[in-house]
């Protein structure tokens, strides 16, 4: 079992490339198909903290759910944004590789190399 997990969407080419890159570097991450099993608010909060970003920085703003869910409202607090991310996981950027100590967004996939080496 690996210390790393990946928020993964098998239909996404970047997500597949990132998973392949991890495996080529000897990392077999826990695969979290986040569209089927969304991360909890606490998990998203932890990931955001590890990334050192705002929750808004890992939103997929071009997804229809982004606007439909009200995430385009700039007055929402971080807590409200995270709650909507749990409710509408399709808006979460992918892939995200994380452990207890570090996280990286796999866009481009090579970004994750910095946390596994």
N, CA, C and O atoms as a MOPAC input file, in Angstrom:
PM7 MOZYME 1SCF
protein

 N      0.84400 1    -1.18900 1     0.00000 1
 C      0.00000 1     0.00000 1     0.00000 1
 C      0.88400 1     1.24600 1     0.00000 1
 O      1.94600 1     1.27800 1     0.62200 1
 N      0.42500 1     2.24700 1    -0.70000 1
 C      1.19900 1     3.46900 1    -0.86400 1
 C      0.79200 1     4.52300 1     0.15000 1
 O     -0.30900 1     4.49500 1     0.69900 1
 N      1.70500 1     5.45000 1     0.38400 1
 C      1.39100 1     6.60200 1     1.22400 1
 C      0.63900 1     7.65200 1     0.42300 1
 O      0.15900 1     8.63600 1     0.98500 1
 N      0.53300 1     7.45000 1    -0.88900 1
 C     -0.08500 1     8.43300 1    -1.76700 1
 C     -1.46600 1     7.98800 1    -2.23000 1
 O     -1.74500 1     6.79900 1    -2.38400 1
 N     -2.31200 1     8.97900 1    -2.44500 1
 C     -3.62800 1     8.75100 1    -3.03600 1
 C     -3.75800 1     9.67800 1    -4.22800 1
 O     -3.06800 1    10.69300 1    -4.32300 1
 N     -4.65100 1     9.31500 1    -5.13700 1
 C     -4.91500 1    10.15800 1    -6.29800 1
 C     -6.42100 1    10.33200 1    -6.45800 1
 O     -7.17300 1     9.35800 1    -6.48700 1
 N     -6.85000 1    11.59800 1    -6.56300 1
 C     -8.22800 1    11.87200 1    -6.95900 1
 C     -8.24400 1    11.66600 1    -8.46100 1
 O     -7.67100 1    12.45400 1    -9.21300 1
 N     -8.89900 1    10.61100 1    -8.88700 1
 C     -8.74600 1    10.10700 1   -10.24900 1
 C    -10.08500 1    10.03400 1   -10.97200 1
 O    -11.10800 1     9.64700 1   -10.40800 1
 N    -10.03600 1    10.42200 1   -12.25100 1
 C    -11.16000 1    10.22500 1   -13.15900 1
 C    -10.61200 1     9.44000 1   -14.33900 1
 O     -9.87400 1     9.99300 1   -15.15500 1
 N    -10.95800 1     8.16200 1   -14.44600 1
 C    -10.40300 1     7.32500 1   -15.50800 1
 C    -10.70600 1     7.83600 1   -16.91700 1
 O    -10.02300 1     7.45200 1   -17.86600 1
 N    -11.71100 1     8.69100 1   -17.07000 1
 C    -12.06500 1     9.22100 1   -18.38600 1
 C    -11.20100 1    10.42500 1   -18.77600 1
 O    -11.26700 1    10.89400 1   -19.91300 1
 N    -10.39500 1    10.92200 1   -17.83800 1
 C     -9.56800 1    12.10700 1   -18.07700 1
 C     -8.15400 1    11.68200 1   -18.48700 1
 O     -7.50400 1    10.90800 1   -17.78400 1
 N     -7.68800 1    12.19300 1   -19.62600 1
 C     -6.36200 1    11.79200 1   -20.11000 1
 C     -5.25200 1    12.23300 1   -19.15600 1
 O     -4.29900 1    11.48300 1   -18.94400 1
 N     -5.35200 1    13.42700 1   -18.58000 1
 C     -4.31900 1    13.89900 1   -17.64100 1
 C     -4.29600 1    13.02700 1   -16.39500 1
 O     -3.23100 1    12.75000 1   -15.84200 1
 N     -5.46200 1    12.60000 1   -15.95800 1
 C     -5.54400 1    11.73600 1   -14.78600 1
 C     -4.89700 1    10.37800 1   -15.09000 1
 O     -4.14200 1     9.85000 1   -14.27300 1
 N     -5.19000 1     9.83100 1   -16.24100 1
 C     -4.58700 1     8.55000 1   -16.63100 1
 C     -3.07400 1     8.69500 1   -16.77800 1
 O     -2.32500 1     7.82400 1   -16.33600 1
 N     -2.61800 1     9.78400 1   -17.39200 1
 C     -1.17800 1    10.01500 1   -17.56600 1
 C     -0.47600 1    10.16000 1   -16.22000 1
 O      0.62800 1     9.65100 1   -16.02700 1
 N     -1.12500 1    10.85600 1   -15.29700 1
 C     -0.52600 1    11.05000 1   -13.97900 1
 C     -0.42000 1     9.72200 1   -13.23600 1
 O      0.60800 1     9.44000 1   -12.62000 1
 N     -1.45600 1     8.91500 1   -13.28600 1
 C     -1.42300 1     7.60400 1   -12.63900 1
 C     -0.31200 1     6.74700 1   -13.24900 1
 O      0.42700 1     6.08200 1   -12.52300 1
 N     -0.19400 1     6.76000 1   -14.55400 1
 C      0.85500 1     6.00000 1   -15.23000 1
 C      2.24600 1     6.48600 1   -14.81100 1
 O      3.14100 1     5.67400 1   -14.57200 1
 N      2.42800 1     7.79700 1   -14.72200 1
 C      3.71200 1     8.36900 1   -14.31000 1
 C      4.06200 1     7.94000 1   -12.88000 1
 O      5.21100 1     7.60600 1   -12.59100 1
 N      3.08000 1     7.95100 1   -12.00300 1
 C      3.31600 1     7.49400 1   -10.62900 1
 C      3.78200 1     6.04500 1   -10.63200 1
 O      4.76900 1     5.69700 1    -9.98300 1
 N      3.06000 1     5.20300 1   -11.36800 1
 C      3.39100 1     3.78200 1   -11.40600 1
 C      4.77600 1     3.54700 1   -12.01400 1
 O      5.51400 1     2.67600 1   -11.55500 1
 N      5.13000 1     4.32200 1   -13.04400 1
 C      6.46500 1     4.20400 1   -13.65000 1
 C      7.56200 1     4.57100 1   -12.65300 1
 O      8.70400 1     4.12800 1   -12.78300 1
 N      7.20800 1     5.37800 1   -11.66200 1
 C      8.17800 1     5.79600 1   -10.64000 1
 C      8.02400 1     4.99400 1    -9.35200 1
 O      8.47100 1     5.43000 1    -8.29100 1
 N      7.39500 1     3.82200 1    -9.43900 1
 C      7.30400 1     2.91400 1    -8.31000 1
 C      6.27500 1     3.26500 1    -7.26000 1
 O      6.31500 1     2.73100 1    -6.15200 1
 N      5.35000 1     4.15900 1    -7.59100 1
 C      4.31300 1     4.54100 1    -6.63800 1
 C      2.98900 1     3.92800 1    -7.08200 1
 O      2.50800 1     4.19000 1    -8.18400 1
 N      2.41000 1     3.11200 1    -6.21000 1
 C      1.08200 1     2.53900 1    -6.45400 1
 C      0.11300 1     3.25800 1    -5.50900 1
 O     -0.10200 1     2.81400 1    -4.38200 1
 N     -0.46700 1     4.36300 1    -5.97100 1
 C     -1.32100 1     5.14300 1    -5.08600 1
 C     -2.66800 1     4.47800 1    -4.84300 1
 O     -3.11600 1     3.63400 1    -5.61900 1
 N     -3.29200 1     4.87400 1    -3.76100 1
 C     -4.68500 1     4.51400 1    -3.53100 1
 C     -5.49600 1     5.34400 1    -4.51700 1
 O     -5.39900 1     6.57200 1    -4.53100 1
 N     -6.28600 1     4.68000 1    -5.33300 1
 C     -7.05700 1     5.37900 1    -6.36500 1
 C     -8.42900 1     5.73000 1    -5.80100 1
 O     -9.19600 1     4.85700 1    -5.39400 1
 N     -8.71400 1     7.02100 1    -5.78600 1
 C    -10.00100 1     7.51200 1    -5.31400 1
 C    -10.76900 1     8.01600 1    -6.52900 1
 O    -10.46900 1     9.08500 1    -7.06100 1
 N    -11.74600 1     7.25600 1    -6.96000 1
 C    -12.59200 1     7.69500 1    -8.07200 1
 C    -13.58000 1     8.69800 1    -7.48900 1
 O    -14.69800 1     8.35900 1    -7.10100 1
 N    -13.12400 1     9.93800 1    -7.44400 1
 C    -13.81800 1    10.95700 1    -6.66500 1
 C    -15.20000 1    11.31300 1    -7.19700 1
 O    -15.99100 1    11.90900 1    -6.46700 1
 N    -15.51600 1    10.97100 1    -8.43700 1
 C    -16.87100 1    11.21200 1    -8.93000 1
 C    -17.84500 1    10.19600 1    -8.35200 1
 O    -19.03400 1    10.47800 1    -8.20100 1
 N    -17.32500 1     8.99800 1    -8.02600 1
 C    -18.14000 1     7.94900 1    -7.41500 1
 C    -18.13400 1     8.05500 1    -5.88900 1
 O    -19.14800 1     7.81200 1    -5.23600 1
 N    -16.99000 1     8.41700 1    -5.33700 1
 C    -16.81300 1     8.53500 1    -3.88900 1
 C    -16.15900 1     9.87900 1    -3.59800 1
 O    -14.93800 1     9.96100 1    -3.45900 1
 N    -16.97200 1    10.93900 1    -3.50600 1
 C    -16.39600 1    12.27300 1    -3.28900 1
 C    -15.63900 1    12.36100 1    -1.96400 1
 O    -16.03300 1    11.74700 1    -0.97300 1
 N    -14.55400 1    13.12800 1    -1.95700 1
 C    -13.84200 1    13.34500 1    -0.69800 1
 C    -14.73200 1    14.15600 1     0.24600 1
 O    -15.61500 1    14.89800 1    -0.18600 1
 N    -14.48000 1    13.99700 1     1.52600 1
 C    -15.23600 1    14.75600 1     2.53100 1
 C    -14.74700 1    16.20400 1     2.55800 1
 O    -13.70800 1    16.53600 1     1.98800 1
 N    -15.50700 1    17.04100 1     3.22200 1
 C    -15.09300 1    18.44200 1     3.38000 1
 C    -13.74500 1    18.51200 1     4.09000 1
 O    -12.89400 1    19.32500 1     3.73100 1
 N    -13.55000 1    17.66200 1     5.09500 1
 C    -12.27600 1    17.65500 1     5.83000 1
 C    -11.11700 1    17.24900 1     4.91000 1
 O    -10.03400 1    17.83100 1     4.98200 1
 N    -11.34200 1    16.25900 1     4.05400 1
 C    -10.29300 1    15.82500 1     3.12800 1
 C     -9.94900 1    16.94000 1     2.13700 1
 O     -8.77500 1    17.19800 1     1.87100 1
 N    -10.96900 1    17.59400 1     1.59800 1
 C    -10.71200 1    18.69100 1     0.65800 1
 C     -9.96100 1    19.80900 1     1.36400 1
 O     -9.02300 1    20.38200 1     0.80900 1
 N    -10.36800 1    20.11600 1     2.57600 1
 C     -9.70000 1    21.15800 1     3.35700 1
 C     -8.22700 1    20.80600 1     3.57600 1
 O     -7.35300 1    21.66200 1     3.43800 1
 N     -7.95600 1    19.54600 1     3.91600 1
 C     -6.57500 1    19.08900 1     4.11200 1
 C     -5.76200 1    19.20300 1     2.81500 1
 O     -4.61300 1    19.64300 1     2.83300 1
 N     -6.36800 1    18.80600 1     1.69800 1
 C     -5.67900 1    18.87200 1     0.40600 1
 C     -5.35600 1    20.31700 1     0.04600 1
 O     -4.25000 1    20.62300 1    -0.40000 1
 N     -6.32400 1    21.19900 1     0.24400 1
 C     -6.12600 1    22.62600 1    -0.05100 1
 C     -4.97500 1    23.17600 1     0.79300 1
 O     -4.14200 1    23.93400 1     0.29600 1
 N     -4.93400 1    22.79100 1     2.06900 1
 C     -3.86500 1    23.23500 1     2.95900 1
 C     -2.51000 1    22.72000 1     2.47200 1
 O     -1.53200 1    23.46700 1     2.43100 1
 N     -2.46100 1    21.43300 1     2.10100 1
 C     -1.20900 1    20.85900 1     1.59900 1
 C     -0.75500 1    21.52900 1     0.30900 1
 O      0.44100 1    21.71600 1     0.08500 1
 N     -1.71400 1    21.89000 1    -0.53700 1
 C     -1.37400 1    22.56600 1    -1.79200 1
 C     -0.96800 1    24.01600 1    -1.56200 1
 O     -0.26700 1    24.61200 1    -2.37900 1
 N     -1.41900 1    24.58200 1    -0.43200 1
 C     -1.11800 1    25.98100 1    -0.13500 1
 C     -1.91000 1    26.93900 1    -1.01600 1
 O     -1.42300 1    28.00500 1    -1.39400 1
 N     -3.14200 1    26.54200 1    -1.33500 1
 C     -3.98600 1    27.35000 1    -2.21500 1
 C     -5.36000 1    27.56800 1    -1.57900 1
 O     -5.67500 1    26.99300 1    -0.53700 1
 N     -6.15300 1    28.39000 1    -2.21200 1
 C     -7.55100 1    28.58700 1    -1.84000 1
 C     -8.37100 1    27.47300 1    -2.48600 1
 O     -7.98100 1    26.95800 1    -3.53400 1
 N     -9.49900 1    27.09100 1    -1.88500 1
 C    -10.34600 1    26.08300 1    -2.53500 1
 C    -10.72900 1    26.47900 1    -3.96700 1
 O    -10.87000 1    25.61800 1    -4.83600 1
 N    -10.89200 1    27.76700 1    -4.20300 1
 C    -11.25900 1    28.23900 1    -5.54600 1
 C    -10.17700 1    27.93100 1    -6.58800 1
 O    -10.45900 1    27.84800 1    -7.78300 1
 N     -8.93600 1    27.76200 1    -6.11800 1
 C     -7.83000 1    27.49200 1    -7.03500 1
 C     -7.86100 1    26.08400 1    -7.62600 1
 O     -7.16100 1    25.80200 1    -8.59900 1
 N     -8.66800 1    25.20400 1    -7.04200 1
 C     -8.75800 1    23.84300 1    -7.58400 1
 C    -10.17000 1    23.55300 1    -8.09900 1
 O    -10.64200 1    22.41700 1    -8.05100 1
 N    -10.82700 1    24.59300 1    -8.58700 1
 C    -12.14700 1    24.42800 1    -9.19200 1
 C    -12.02700 1    24.37500 1   -10.70900 1
 O    -11.22000 1    25.07900 1   -11.31600 1
 N    -12.84000 1    23.53400 1   -11.29200 1
 C    -12.93400 1    23.46000 1   -12.75500 1
 C    -14.05000 1    24.42600 1   -13.16200 1
 O    -15.22600 1    24.06400 1   -13.17500 1
 N    -13.67000 1    25.63200 1   -13.48700 1
 C    -14.62600 1    26.71000 1   -13.73000 1
 C    -15.39200 1    26.56300 1   -15.04300 1
 O    -16.39500 1    27.24600 1   -15.24900 1
 N    -14.93800 1    25.69000 1   -15.92600 1
 C    -15.63400 1    25.50700 1   -17.20500 1
 C    -16.70800 1    24.42600 1   -17.14500 1
 O    -17.46200 1    24.25500 1   -18.10300 1
 N    -16.78800 1    23.70000 1   -16.04000 1
 C    -17.82800 1    22.68700 1   -15.88400 1
 C    -19.18500 1    23.37500 1   -15.69300 1
 O    -19.27800 1    24.40200 1   -15.02100 1
 N    -20.22400 1    22.80500 1   -16.28600 1
 C    -21.56500 1    23.38100 1   -16.15000 1
 C    -21.98000 1    23.48500 1   -14.67800 1
 O    -22.66900 1    24.42900 1   -14.29100 1
 N    -21.56300 1    22.52100 1   -13.86900 1
 C    -21.92900 1    22.49300 1   -12.45300 1
 C    -21.34000 1    23.67700 1   -11.67700 1
 O    -21.86100 1    24.06100 1   -10.63000 1
 N    -20.26600 1    24.24200 1   -12.19100 1
 C    -19.62700 1    25.37900 1   -11.51800 1
 C    -20.62800 1    26.52400 1   -11.37800 1
 O    -20.85100 1    27.03400 1   -10.28100 1
 N    -21.21300 1    26.91100 1   -12.47400 1
 C    -22.17000 1    28.01400 1   -12.43700 1
 C    -23.50400 1    27.56500 1   -11.85300 1
 O    -24.11500 1    28.28100 1   -11.06000 1
 N    -23.95400 1    26.37200 1   -12.24800 1
 C    -25.25800 1    25.86400 1   -11.80000 1
 C    -25.32500 1    25.71600 1   -10.28200 1
 O    -26.39000 1    25.88200 1    -9.68800 1
 N    -24.19300 1    25.40600 1    -9.65500 1
 C    -24.16500 1    25.20000 1    -8.20200 1
 C    -23.99100 1    26.50500 1    -7.42700 1
 O    -24.09400 1    26.52600 1    -6.20100 1
 N    -23.72400 1    27.59700 1    -8.15500 1
 C    -23.51300 1    28.87900 1    -7.49000 1
 C    -22.07300 1    29.14600 1    -7.10400 1
 O    -21.79000 1    30.12300 1    -6.41000 1
 N    -21.15100 1    28.28700 1    -7.54600 1
 C    -19.74400 1    28.47200 1    -7.19500 1
 C    -19.13300 1    29.71700 1    -7.82600 1
 O    -18.04900 1    30.14900 1    -7.43300 1
 N    -19.82700 1    30.29300 1    -8.80100 1
 C    -19.33100 1    31.52900 1    -9.40500 1
 C    -19.59900 1    32.74600 1    -8.52200 1
 O    -19.16000 1    33.85200 1    -8.83600 1
 N    -20.32200 1    32.54100 1    -7.41500 1
 C    -20.58400 1    33.61700 1    -6.45200 1
 C    -19.31600 1    33.86200 1    -5.62700 1
 O    -18.94200 1    33.03800 1    -4.79200 1
 N    -18.66800 1    34.98600 1    -5.86600 1
 C    -17.38700 1    35.29700 1    -5.21600 1
 C    -17.54900 1    35.61300 1    -3.72500 1
 O    -16.55300 1    35.73100 1    -3.01200 1
 N    -18.78600 1    35.75100 1    -3.24900 1
 C    -19.02700 1    36.04400 1    -1.83800 1
 C    -19.05100 1    34.79900 1    -0.96100 1
 O    -19.12800 1    34.90500 1     0.26300 1
 N    -18.98600 1    33.62700 1    -1.57300 1
 C    -18.99200 1    32.39000 1    -0.78700 1
 C    -17.70600 1    32.28000 1     0.03300 1
 O    -16.62100 1    32.62500 1    -0.43500 1
 N    -17.85400 1    31.79300 1     1.26100 1
 C    -16.67700 1    31.55100 1     2.10100 1
 C    -15.97700 1    30.28100 1     1.62500 1
 O    -16.54900 1    29.49500 1     0.87000 1
 N    -14.73500 1    30.08600 1     2.07300 1
 C    -14.01500 1    28.85000 1     1.73900 1
 C    -14.80700 1    27.62700 1     2.19200 1
 O    -14.87200 1    26.62400 1     1.48100 1
 N    -15.40300 1    27.71300 1     3.36700 1
 C    -16.18600 1    26.59200 1     3.90000 1
 C    -17.37800 1    26.27900 1     2.98500 1
 O    -17.68700 1    25.11400 1     2.73600 1
 N    -18.03900 1    27.32800 1     2.49000 1
 C    -19.16700 1    27.12600 1     1.58000 1
 C    -18.70100 1    26.55400 1     0.24800 1
 O    -19.36500 1    25.68700 1    -0.31800 1
 N    -17.57100 1    27.02700 1    -0.25600 1
 C    -17.02000 1    26.50900 1    -1.51200 1
 C    -16.71000 1    25.02100 1    -1.35300 1
 O    -17.04700 1    24.21900 1    -2.22500 1
 N    -16.07800 1    24.65500 1    -0.25700 1
 C    -15.72300 1    23.24800 1    -0.01700 1
 C    -16.98200 1    22.38500 1     0.08600 1
 O    -17.01500 1    21.27700 1    -0.44800 1
 N    -18.00900 1    22.87900 1     0.76200 1
 C    -19.26300 1    22.12200 1     0.88400 1
 C    -19.86700 1    21.86700 1    -0.50400 1
 O    -20.38700 1    20.78200 1    -0.76700 1
 N    -19.79800 1    22.85600 1    -1.37600 1
 C    -20.32000 1    22.67900 1    -2.73100 1
 C    -19.44400 1    21.73100 1    -3.55000 1
 O    -19.94300 1    21.03000 1    -4.43000 1
 N    -18.15400 1    21.70700 1    -3.26700 1
 C    -17.25500 1    20.76800 1    -3.94100 1
 C    -17.61500 1    19.32800 1    -3.57300 1
 O    -17.56800 1    18.43500 1    -4.41900 1
 N    -17.97200 1    19.11100 1    -2.31600 1
 C    -18.37700 1    17.77600 1    -1.87200 1
 C    -19.68200 1    17.38000 1    -2.57000 1
 O    -19.84800 1    16.24300 1    -3.01100 1
 N    -20.58900 1    18.33300 1    -2.65800 1
 C    -21.89600 1    18.08800 1    -3.27200 1
 C    -21.79800 1    17.91200 1    -4.79400 1
 O    -22.57200 1    17.15900 1    -5.38500 1
 N    -20.84500 1    18.60800 1    -5.42200 1
 C    -20.67100 1    18.58400 1    -6.87500 1
 C    -19.21100 1    18.26200 1    -7.21200 1
 O    -18.47200 1    19.14200 1    -7.65400 1
 N    -18.78900 1    17.00700 1    -7.00700 1
 C    -17.36600 1    16.66700 1    -7.16400 1
 C    -16.81900 1    16.89700 1    -8.56700 1
 O    -15.60300 1    16.98600 1    -8.73900 1
 N    -17.67800 1    16.99400 1    -9.56400 1
 C    -17.20000 1    17.21900 1   -10.93200 1
 C    -16.43500 1    18.53200 1   -11.05700 1
 O    -15.64100 1    18.69800 1   -11.98300 1
 N    -16.66500 1    19.46700 1   -10.13600 1
 C    -15.98200 1    20.77000 1   -10.20800 1
 C    -14.57900 1    20.73500 1    -9.61100 1
 O    -13.84500 1    21.71800 1    -9.71100 1
 N    -14.19500 1    19.62400 1    -8.99500 1
 C    -12.86300 1    19.51800 1    -8.39300 1
 C    -11.83700 1    19.22900 1    -9.48500 1
 O    -12.00800 1    18.31200 1   -10.28900 1
 N    -10.77000 1    20.02600 1    -9.50300 1
 C     -9.68800 1    19.80900 1   -10.47200 1
 C     -9.14400 1    18.40100 1   -10.30600 1
 O     -9.14300 1    17.84200 1    -9.20900 1
 N     -8.68700 1    17.84400 1   -11.40400 1
 C     -8.13600 1    16.49900 1   -11.39000 1
 C     -6.92800 1    16.45100 1   -12.29200 1
 O     -6.79900 1    17.25500 1   -13.21500 1
 N     -6.07200 1    15.53900 1   -12.03600 1
 C     -5.95100 1    14.70200 1   -10.84200 1
 C     -5.20700 1    15.45900 1    -9.75000 1
 O     -4.42900 1    16.37400 1   -10.02100 1
 N     -5.45900 1    15.06100 1    -8.53000 1
 C     -4.69200 1    15.58300 1    -7.40000 1
 C     -4.08400 1    14.38700 1    -6.68900 1
 O     -4.78800 1    13.45600 1    -6.29700 1
 N     -2.76400 1    14.42300 1    -6.52800 1
 C     -2.03500 1    13.37100 1    -5.80900 1
 C     -1.67300 1    13.94900 1    -4.45400 1
 O     -1.20400 1    15.08300 1    -4.35500 1
 N     -1.89900 1    13.15100 1    -3.39700 1
 C     -1.63400 1    13.67200 1    -2.05700 1
 C     -1.24400 1    12.56700 1    -1.09200 1
 O     -1.55100 1    11.39100 1    -1.28600 1
 N     -0.55500 1    12.99500 1    -0.04400 1
 C     -0.20100 1    12.13500 1     1.09000 1
 C     -0.51200 1    12.93800 1     2.33900 1
 O     -1.16700 1    13.97900 1     2.26700 1
 N     -0.04800 1    12.46200 1     3.48000 1
 C     -0.24100 1    13.22700 1     4.71600 1
 C      0.64200 1    14.46600 1     4.74500 1
 O      0.40100 1    15.38700 1     5.52600 1
 N      1.66600 1    14.49100 1     3.89600 1
 C      2.67100 1    15.55100 1     3.97400 1
 C      2.70200 1    16.49900 1     2.78300 1
 O      3.22700 1    17.60600 1     2.89600 1
 N      2.15300 1    16.08900 1     1.64500 1
 C      2.27400 1    16.90700 1     0.44100 1
 C      1.14300 1    16.60600 1    -0.53500 1
 O      0.48300 1    15.57000 1    -0.45400 1
 N      0.94200 1    17.54100 1    -1.45700 1
 C     -0.06000 1    17.35100 1    -2.50800 1
 C      0.39200 1    18.10300 1    -3.74900 1
 O      1.14400 1    19.07400 1    -3.66500 1
 N     -0.07900 1    17.63800 1    -4.90700 1
 C      0.22300 1    18.30500 1    -6.17600 1
 C     -0.90500 1    18.01900 1    -7.15400 1
 O     -1.47600 1    16.92800 1    -7.17100 1
 N     -1.21200 1    19.01500 1    -7.96100 1
 C     -2.18000 1    18.84900 1    -9.03800 1
 C     -1.41700 1    18.34700 1   -10.26100 1
 O     -0.40400 1    18.93200 1   -10.64300 1
 N     -1.89000 1    17.29000 1   -10.86400 1
 C     -1.20800 1    16.67700 1   -11.99800 1
 C     -1.50700 1    17.35000 1   -13.32700 1
 O     -1.86600 1    16.68500 1   -14.29900 1
 N     -1.36200 1    18.63400 1   -13.36800 1
 C     -1.54000 1    19.42200 1   -14.60300 1
 C     -0.37200 1    20.36500 1   -14.72200 1
 O     -0.40900 1    21.45200 1   -14.14600 1
 N      0.65100 1    19.99600 1   -15.43700 1
 C      0.85300 1    18.75200 1   -16.17300 1
 C      1.19600 1    17.60500 1   -15.21400 1
 O      1.54000 1    17.83300 1   -14.05500 1
 N      1.09400 1    16.37500 1   -15.71800 1
 C      1.35700 1    15.21700 1   -14.85900 1
 C      2.69800 1    15.27800 1   -14.12700 1
 O      2.80900 1    14.80100 1   -12.99800 1
 N      3.70200 1    15.85500 1   -14.75800 1
 C      5.04900 1    15.93200 1   -14.15200 1
 C      5.06800 1    16.70200 1   -12.84800 1
 O      6.01500 1    16.56500 1   -12.07300 1
 N      4.05200 1    17.50600 1   -12.58300 1
 C      3.98300 1    18.24400 1   -11.30500 1
 C      4.07500 1    17.32000 1   -10.10200 1
 O      4.60600 1    17.70900 1    -9.06200 1
 N      3.56200 1    16.09400 1   -10.23100 1
 C      3.51200 1    15.20100 1    -9.07500 1
 C      4.88500 1    14.63300 1    -8.72000 1
 O      5.08000 1    14.13100 1    -7.61300 1
 N      5.82700 1    14.70900 1    -9.64300 1
 C      7.15400 1    14.17700 1    -9.35800 1
 C      7.80300 1    14.88900 1    -8.17900 1
 O      8.59900 1    14.29300 1    -7.45400 1
 N      7.47100 1    16.14800 1    -7.98600 1
 C      8.07400 1    16.92900 1    -6.89500 1
 C      7.69800 1    16.40700 1    -5.50800 1
 O      8.42800 1    16.63900 1    -4.54400 1
 N      6.57400 1    15.70800 1    -5.39700 1
 C      6.17700 1    15.22300 1    -4.05900 1
 C      6.48300 1    13.75500 1    -3.82300 1
 O      6.36200 1    13.27200 1    -2.69800 1
 N      6.88400 1    13.02900 1    -4.88600 1
 C      7.15500 1    11.59700 1    -4.69400 1
 C      8.63700 1    11.28000 1    -4.63700 1
 O      9.01000 1    10.14900 1    -4.32700 1
 N      9.47700 1    12.23700 1    -4.92600 1
 C     10.92400 1    11.99400 1    -4.95000 1
 C     11.56800 1    12.34900 1    -3.61900 1
 O     12.78000 1    12.20700 1    -3.46300 1

